[in-house]
């Protein structure tokens, strides 16, 4: 049996009276992409910082790559790569100069560093930018440089803290293709995000809210077991219909998506369409159809964010 890359039990972090992360359990298998999904303030960054040894837990136990934290935090550093949400390299250095600097930090010899830098420039389409200062690069280019720097020492475990928050959708898609390439090459990745489409790409996902883990599993399994039915409704006055549906205790949420409402109905209502048709709604819906669950629906049902 393959040992987990990360094993955490009861991991907690308090800042005074504020509990940022509360009794979180986590098991991360090798060669997977594990996601933390949650809004700002949900505890994602605090969790990542504890797992990288940068922040000491207030309670709980955690082992990363066989190292017990925080005791072995210094020894762990060379086994992980860490890409922060904010660009953390030097604006006044060129692409190559930044990579040489990071290679030296990790103790790579000159020959090895030169070979790795040439490889990374090719992988991340930075060859034509090798002599450009980082401060003059676009958001997508800086993101590729950050990922190259985080992987220059070929770490088996990579932490990415909201790495695509400052780039456009096309660059985000390309970035995720590079992540799957890294996994195919043997890496394990933990990524925090607040984008639903990114979360759906993960092999496994934890949903965080106010420091608590509300759900954990493969995205498809979470959508299949979310405890609610999804119905899409059309009507002549969607705002009025939304207000009425929100007052029904069996309705978890009703959100407008373009010209229709997406309604989450508790799963104890075995036929949600028939049940909605029987309600004294004004205006009555002109169309009611079951719909496929999404991760946004899972997030709403898990966190109670529908009201």
N, C-alpha and C positions, 0 to 999 in steps of 0.2 A: 504494500500500500504506500502511495506517495505521500510524504509529509506535507502538511499545509505550509504555504509560504508565510502566511500571517495567521496567528491564533490569538484572539483577544477574548477575555472574559471579564464582564463587569466593569469595563473601562469607563471611567468617570473623570470629568474635569470641572472644577468649580473656580470661579473668579469672585471671591467674596460671597455675597448672597446669591449670585447668579450661577446656575448649573448649566454650562454650555453643552456638555455631553453627559448623558445619564445612563450608566449601567449597560453599556453597549457590548454585545457579543458579536464576534466576527470570525469567520473562517474563510480564508482565501486559498483556493486550489491553484497549483502551478499552471502556467500557460493559459491564463484566462484574463479577460478584462472585467473587472469588478467596478461597478459604479456606485457613487453616492449621489442620490438625487434629492434636491431640496432647495428651498428659497434662501436668500441671504439671511444670515442669522440662525440657520437651522443646526449649525455645529459642524459643517463639512470641513472647513479649514482647520478648526480646532482638532478634529479627529485625525486629519492628515498629519498635522504637526506632532501629535502624540505618537503616531505610528512611525514617523521618521526619527524619533528621538529628540526632536527640537523642543518639545514641551513635556514636562513631567506630569503624569496622571495624578489626580487626587486620590484615586482608588482604582482597584482592578489589576489584572495581570495581562501582559502582552508579550508575545514572542514573534520576532520578525527575522526570517531567514536563519532560524535557530538561535538568534541572539535575544536574550532577555532584556527588556527595556524597563527602566532607563539605565540599568547597570552597564549594558554593553553598547550604549549609544555611539561611542566613539568608534568601536570596531565595525558597527553597522554601516558607517558612512560610505565606505568604498564598495558596498554591495548594492547600493540604491542610487537611482537618479531621481532628481526632484525638479519639476518645472512649476514655477509659481504663476499665479494669475497675472501679476504685473511683471513686465519685462525687467529682468534682474541682471542683465549683462551691461557692459560699458558702452555708452553711446559714442564716446570719442575714440573707441578702438574699432578697427575694421573687423570684418567677419573672421578672417584668418587669425588676427591678433586675439580676438576673444576666445577662439577655439584653442589656440596655443596656451593661453592663460589657464583655461579650465583643465586642459591636459596636464599642465604642470602641477596644478593643485592636486590632481589625482595620482600624481607620481608616474605618469607615463614617460618612458624614455623618448628621446628625440626621434629615433627611427620609427618606433611604434606610433608616436603622436603624429608624425608626418603621414604615415600610411592611413591612420584613422581619419585624419582631417581630409585627405584626398577622397577617401571613401564617402564620408559624410557630405562633402560638397557636392558629390555626384548624386547621392541618394536624395538629398533635399533641394536639388536644383539651385545651388548657391554658387556654382562655379563662376558664373559671369559676375557675381557680386562679391567675390573673395576679397577685393580691396576697397569695398564700400564701407564707410563708417556706419555702425549700427544705428546711430541717431538719424540717418538719412534714409532708412529703409521703411517700407510699408508695414502695416500690421501683420499681414500674412507672411512677409519675408522675415520679420523679427520672430514670429512664431516658429518658423522652420529652423531658424538659427538657435532658438532656445531649446528645441527638441534635439538638435544635433549636439548641443553642449551637454544636455542631460544624459545623453547616451554615449558620449565619447569614450567612456571607460567600459562600455558594454555591460552595464549592470543587469543582473537577473531580475531585478524588481524596479519598476518605475512608478513614481507618484506624480500625478498631474492634477493640479488644483485649479479647476475652471480654466483650462488652457485655451479655450476658443472664445472667450467672452469678448475679445476685441477684434474679431475678424469676421469677414463676410461668409455667407453660406457656402459658396464654392470652395473657399479655403478650408472651411470646417470639414467638408466632405473629403477633400484631399488629405487633410490631416489625419482623419480616421482611417483612411486606407493605409497610411504609414504605420499607424498603431497596430493594425492587423498583420502587417509585414513583420513588425517586431515580435509579436506573439508567435507567428509561424517560425521565427528564428529562435524561439525558446524563452522569451521574456514573459513576465507576469506584470500586469498593469492595474493600478488602482487609480480611478479618475473621478473627480467630483465635478458635477455639472448641474445647471438648472434648466438645461434644454431637454425637452421630452424626446425629441428625435434622436439625440445623442444617447440618452439613457436606454432607448430601445435597441441600440447597437451592442450594448454590453452583454456578455455571457450571463452575468448575474448582477443583481441590483438591490441596493438597500435604499429605502425611502426614509429620509430624516425630516423631523419637524420638531422644533423647540428642543433640540438635543436628544430626542428619543428616536429609536428605530421603529418605524411603524409597519414596515413590510420588508421582506427579504426573500429573493428567489429569482429564477429566470424570468425575464419580461413576459414571455408567453404564458407562463404559469401564473404570474401575478394577475394578468388580465383575465385569465380563465377563472380564477378563484377570488375575485374581488368582492363578492357578496352583494352584487347589484346587477340589475338589468339596465341596458341602455336603449332609450327610445328617442327617435328624432321626430319632432313635431313641427308642422307648419300651420300658420293661422293668419287672419287678417290683421291682428294687433298682437305682435309677439311680446311687446313689453307688458301689456296687460295680462297675457297668458302666463308669462314668466312670474309675475307677482303672485298670481293665484296658485300656481304650482308650488312655489316656494313656501306657501303656508300649509301645505299638506304634509303630515308627519311621515308618510311613506316615501316622499320625494327627498332624496339626499341633496340634489342640486338641479338647477335648470339654468343653462348658460346659452346665450345666443351665439350661434356660429353662422354668420352671414344672414341668410333668409330663413333660418330654421332655429329651433331650440334643441339642445342636446340635454335630455332629461335622464337623470339617474334615479331609478326606482329600487327600493329595497327588495332583496331577492325573495322575501317571504310572499311577495305578490307574484304568483306563478305565471300569470298571464298579464304582464304590465300594460299591453296595448288595450286589451279588453277592459282592464280596470280604469285606465285613463278615459276611455270612451264613456264609461259609466259615471264619471264625475260631472257635477253641474258647473262646467266651466263656461265662461263668457269672455271672449268668443270661443266657440267650440273649435278644436283643431280641425283643419281641412285635410290634414294628412298625418298619420301616425305609423311609424315603421320601426321594427327592431334594428339596432345598429351594432357593429362590432366594437367591443371595448377598446379603449386606448390607454396608454400609460397615464395620460392626464386624468382619465376617469379613475384609475387606480389611485393616483395621488389624492384626488378629492375624497374618495371613500376611505382612504387610509388616514388622512389627516383631519377629516371633518371640515375641510375648507370650502364646502359648497354653500354655506349659508351666508 
